[in-house]
Amino acid sequence: MSSTLLSTSEVVRVYGRRLSLLGQGGKPVRAVDGVSIGVARGRTLGIVGESGSGKTTLARMMVGLLPPTAGSIEIDGRSVPELALSDRKTLHRMVQMVFQDPVSSLNPRKTVRSILEAPLKALLGMGPEQRNQRIAELLSLVSLRAEFADRYPHEFSGGQAQRIGIARALAAEPELIVLDEPVSSLDVSVQAQVLLLLSDLQRRLNLTYVFISHDLAVVETISDEVAVMHLGKVVERGLRAQIFAKPQHDYTRLLLSSIPAVRRRAQ
């Protein structure tokens, strides 16, 4: 078994032509441009960059929501694009995603029980009694009370809703979870609680994370390794301590200098 769980090789994602100010077609947009990265089992790779850097597009390709224009993406040696076309059930058992907006990512017409039941039934084939027991376990894992199962998403705070989103991802029992800006819409104190929860779950369940964020301070808190994206490319990658103490690329230094607290630690 390879120590690398997720790997990408020269991944490209091109979108259609961009309209110019005169309404004429411009050049196709290379949202992701030749990205080759990997993440080891049980580790967290933080991917950081400004809005428009390509990090969310890359995340969606990692979970099979978007096909790459070129290059390869593999989880545990299996092609993500191929699984997305031929065996989505297996793919969903291998990787899950937690989205940026915790409330809008949950179906407002369904209770938490129904939301968590769906993967338990479709992916794991659990019967009613097993599902009820597992739902209680999932809520406990994310520090929510069992009675929350019969409430609707709008009844929860942003932090609670994100915990439900995390529980939904855990329901499929994946080894890899891709988290796309999972704390960016939360208050700072709630961010800290969710980050602590994610770290605890990783230790307990031996999870592997790809953590997408524009916030270097958040990435520093949770990541083992960091990849910095700019204009669709990875411009720097390394261990967390290396990136924050001795950034090599001008763009990384620019990002660090824009955050006073991080800048002080880096100097």
C-alpha positions as CSV (number, residue, x, y, z in Angstrom):
1,M,0.0,0.0,0.0
2,S,1.4,3.4,-1.0
3,S,1.8,6.0,1.6
4,T,0.4,8.6,-0.9
5,L,-3.4,8.5,-0.9
6,L,-4.1,11.3,-3.3
7,S,-2.0,12.4,-6.3
8,T,-2.4,14.7,-9.2
9,S,-0.1,14.9,-12.2
10,E,0.0,17.9,-14.6
11,V,-3.7,18.5,-14.0
12,V,-5.3,21.2,-16.3
13,R,-8.8,22.6,-16.3
14,V,-9.8,24.9,-19.1
15,Y,-13.0,26.8,-19.3
16,G,-14.6,28.2,-22.4
17,R,-13.8,31.6,-23.9
18,R,-14.1,34.7,-21.8
19,L,-16.0,37.6,-23.3
20,S,-14.1,40.8,-23.8
21,L,-15.5,44.3,-23.2
22,L,-16.5,44.4,-26.9
23,G,-18.4,41.2,-26.6
24,Q,-16.0,39.2,-28.7
25,G,-14.6,35.9,-27.6
26,G,-11.3,35.9,-25.8
27,K,-8.9,33.1,-25.0
28,P,-10.0,30.0,-23.0
29,V,-9.4,30.4,-19.3
30,R,-6.9,27.9,-17.7
31,A,-8.3,27.8,-14.2
32,V,-5.9,25.0,-13.2
33,D,-2.6,24.9,-15.1
34,G,-0.4,21.9,-14.7
35,V,-0.8,21.1,-11.0
36,S,1.1,18.1,-9.6
37,I,0.7,17.5,-5.9
38,G,0.1,14.6,-3.5
39,V,-1.0,14.0,0.1
40,A,0.1,11.2,2.3
41,R,-2.3,9.0,4.3
42,G,-3.3,10.5,7.6
43,R,-1.9,13.9,6.8
44,T,-3.3,17.3,5.9
45,L,-2.4,19.2,2.7
46,G,-3.4,22.9,2.9
47,I,-3.9,24.6,-0.4
48,V,-3.9,28.4,-0.1
49,G,-4.4,31.2,-2.6
50,E,-6.5,34.2,-3.4
51,S,-9.9,34.1,-5.0
52,G,-9.5,33.0,-8.6
53,S,-6.3,31.1,-8.0
54,G,-7.9,27.8,-9.1
55,K,-8.0,26.1,-5.7
56,T,-11.7,25.4,-5.6
57,T,-11.7,24.1,-9.2
58,L,-8.9,21.8,-8.2
59,A,-10.8,20.6,-5.2
60,R,-13.9,19.8,-7.3
61,M,-11.8,17.8,-9.7
62,M,-10.4,15.8,-6.8
63,V,-13.8,14.6,-5.8
64,G,-15.1,14.0,-9.3
65,L,-17.4,16.9,-9.6
66,L,-15.5,18.3,-12.5
67,P,-13.4,16.4,-15.1
68,P,-9.9,17.6,-15.8
69,T,-9.1,18.8,-19.3
70,A,-5.8,17.1,-19.1
71,G,-3.6,15.3,-16.6
72,S,-4.4,12.6,-14.0
73,I,-6.0,12.5,-10.5
74,E,-5.7,9.3,-8.5
75,I,-7.0,8.2,-5.1
76,D,-5.3,5.0,-3.8
77,G,-4.1,4.3,-7.3
78,R,-7.5,4.6,-8.9
79,S,-8.4,7.3,-11.5
80,V,-10.9,9.8,-10.1
81,P,-12.3,10.8,-13.5
82,E,-12.8,7.2,-14.5
83,L,-14.6,6.4,-11.3
84,A,-16.8,9.5,-11.7
85,L,-18.0,8.1,-15.0
86,S,-18.3,4.4,-14.2
87,D,-18.5,3.8,-10.5
88,R,-19.6,6.9,-8.5
89,K,-20.6,4.7,-5.5
90,T,-17.0,3.5,-5.1
91,L,-15.7,7.1,-5.5
92,H,-18.1,8.4,-2.9
93,R,-16.9,5.8,-0.5
94,M,-13.3,6.9,-1.0
95,V,-13.6,10.7,-0.9
96,Q,-16.2,13.2,0.4
97,M,-16.3,17.0,0.3
98,V,-17.2,19.6,2.9
99,F,-18.4,22.9,1.3
100,Q,-17.9,26.5,2.2
101,D,-21.5,27.6,3.0
102,P,-22.7,25.1,5.7
103,V,-26.4,26.1,5.5
104,S,-26.9,26.2,1.7
105,S,-25.0,22.9,1.3
106,L,-27.7,21.1,3.3
107,N,-31.2,20.4,1.8
108,P,-33.5,22.8,3.6
109,R,-36.5,20.5,3.1
110,K,-34.9,17.5,4.9
111,T,-34.2,16.9,8.5
112,V,-30.7,16.1,9.7
113,R,-31.8,12.5,10.0
114,S,-32.8,12.3,6.3
115,I,-29.5,14.1,5.3
116,L,-27.4,11.6,7.2
117,E,-29.5,8.6,6.2
118,A,-28.9,9.1,2.5
119,P,-25.3,7.9,2.3
120,L,-25.8,5.3,5.0
121,K,-28.5,3.7,2.8
122,A,-27.1,4.3,-0.7
123,L,-23.4,3.7,0.0
124,L,-23.3,1.3,3.0
125,G,-26.6,-0.5,2.6
126,M,-27.6,-0.1,6.2
127,G,-31.1,-1.1,7.5
128,P,-33.3,1.2,9.6
129,E,-31.9,0.1,13.0
130,Q,-28.3,0.3,11.9
131,R,-29.0,3.8,10.4
132,N,-30.6,5.1,13.6
133,Q,-27.6,3.9,15.6
134,R,-25.1,5.3,13.2
135,I,-26.8,8.7,13.0
136,A,-26.5,9.0,16.8
137,E,-22.8,8.0,16.6
138,L,-22.2,10.6,13.8
139,L,-23.8,13.4,15.7
140,S,-21.8,12.4,18.8
141,L,-18.6,12.4,16.7
142,V,-19.2,16.1,15.8
143,S,-20.3,17.0,19.3
144,L,-24.0,17.5,18.6
145,R,-26.9,16.1,20.6
146,A,-28.9,13.1,19.3
147,E,-32.2,15.0,19.3
148,F,-30.8,17.4,16.7
149,A,-31.5,14.6,14.1
150,D,-35.1,15.6,13.8
151,R,-34.5,19.3,13.2
152,Y,-34.0,21.2,9.9
153,P,-30.9,23.0,8.7
154,H,-32.3,26.5,9.2
155,E,-32.6,25.8,12.9
156,F,-28.9,25.7,13.4
157,S,-26.1,28.2,13.7
158,G,-23.4,28.3,11.0
159,G,-21.0,26.4,13.2
160,Q,-23.6,23.7,14.0
161,A,-24.6,23.4,10.3
162,Q,-20.9,22.9,9.4
163,R,-20.7,20.1,12.0
164,I,-23.6,18.5,10.2
165,G,-21.8,18.8,6.9
166,I,-18.8,17.1,8.4
167,A,-21.0,14.4,9.8
168,R,-22.5,13.9,6.4
169,A,-19.0,13.5,4.9
170,L,-18.1,11.0,7.7
171,A,-21.2,8.9,7.0
172,A,-19.7,7.4,3.9
173,E,-16.6,6.3,5.9
174,P,-14.1,7.9,3.4
175,E,-10.4,7.9,4.0
176,L,-10.0,11.3,2.2
177,I,-12.1,14.5,2.9
178,V,-11.6,17.6,0.8
179,L,-12.7,20.7,2.7
180,D,-13.3,23.8,0.6
181,E,-13.1,26.9,2.7
182,P,-15.0,25.1,5.5
183,V,-14.6,27.9,8.2
184,S,-14.5,31.0,6.1
185,S,-18.1,32.0,6.8
186,L,-17.8,31.4,10.6
187,D,-16.9,33.7,13.4
188,V,-13.2,33.4,14.6
189,S,-14.2,31.7,17.8
190,V,-16.3,29.2,16.0
191,Q,-13.6,28.7,13.4
192,A,-11.3,27.6,16.2
193,Q,-13.8,25.1,17.5
194,V,-14.3,23.5,14.1
195,L,-10.6,23.3,13.4
196,L,-10.1,21.5,16.7
197,L,-12.9,19.1,15.8
198,L,-11.3,18.4,12.5
199,S,-7.9,17.7,14.1
200,D,-9.5,15.4,16.7
201,L,-11.5,13.5,14.1
202,Q,-8.3,13.1,12.0
203,R,-6.5,11.5,15.0
204,R,-9.4,9.3,15.9
205,L,-10.3,8.1,12.5
206,N,-7.0,8.3,10.6
207,L,-8.5,10.7,8.1
208,T,-6.6,12.4,5.3
209,Y,-7.5,16.0,4.5
210,V,-7.1,18.4,1.6
211,F,-7.9,21.8,3.2
212,I,-8.6,24.6,0.8
213,S,-8.5,28.2,2.2
214,H,-7.5,31.8,1.3
215,D,-6.6,32.3,5.0
216,L,-2.9,31.5,5.8
217,A,-3.5,31.7,9.5
218,V,-6.1,28.9,9.3
219,V,-3.9,26.8,7.0
220,E,-1.0,27.2,9.4
221,T,-3.2,25.9,12.2
222,I,-4.3,22.6,10.6
223,S,-1.9,21.7,7.8
224,D,1.1,19.4,7.7
225,E,2.2,20.5,4.2
226,V,1.1,23.6,2.3
227,A,0.8,24.3,-1.5
228,V,0.4,27.9,-2.6
229,M,-1.6,28.5,-5.8
230,H,-1.5,31.5,-8.0
231,L,-3.2,31.9,-11.4
232,G,-3.9,28.2,-11.6
233,K,-0.4,27.0,-10.8
234,V,1.3,25.8,-7.6
235,V,4.1,28.3,-7.1
236,E,5.4,26.9,-3.9
237,R,5.0,23.7,-1.8
238,G,6.6,22.4,1.4
239,L,6.3,21.5,5.0
240,R,4.2,24.0,7.0
241,A,7.2,25.2,9.1
242,Q,9.3,25.7,6.0
243,I,6.6,27.7,4.1
244,F,5.9,30.0,7.0
245,A,9.5,30.5,8.3
246,K,11.3,30.7,4.9
247,P,9.0,31.3,2.0
248,Q,10.8,31.0,-1.3
249,H,8.4,32.5,-3.8
250,D,7.6,36.2,-4.0
251,Y,3.8,35.5,-4.1
252,T,4.0,33.5,-0.9
253,R,6.0,36.3,0.8
254,L,3.3,38.7,-0.4
255,L,0.5,36.6,1.1
256,L,2.4,36.3,4.4
257,S,3.1,40.1,4.5
258,S,-0.6,40.8,4.2
259,I,-1.4,39.1,7.5
260,P,0.4,40.9,10.4
261,A,0.1,38.0,12.9
262,V,1.6,35.5,10.4
263,R,4.3,38.0,9.3
264,R,5.5,38.3,12.9
265,R,5.8,34.6,13.2
266,A,7.6,34.3,9.9
267,Q,10.3,36.9,10.7
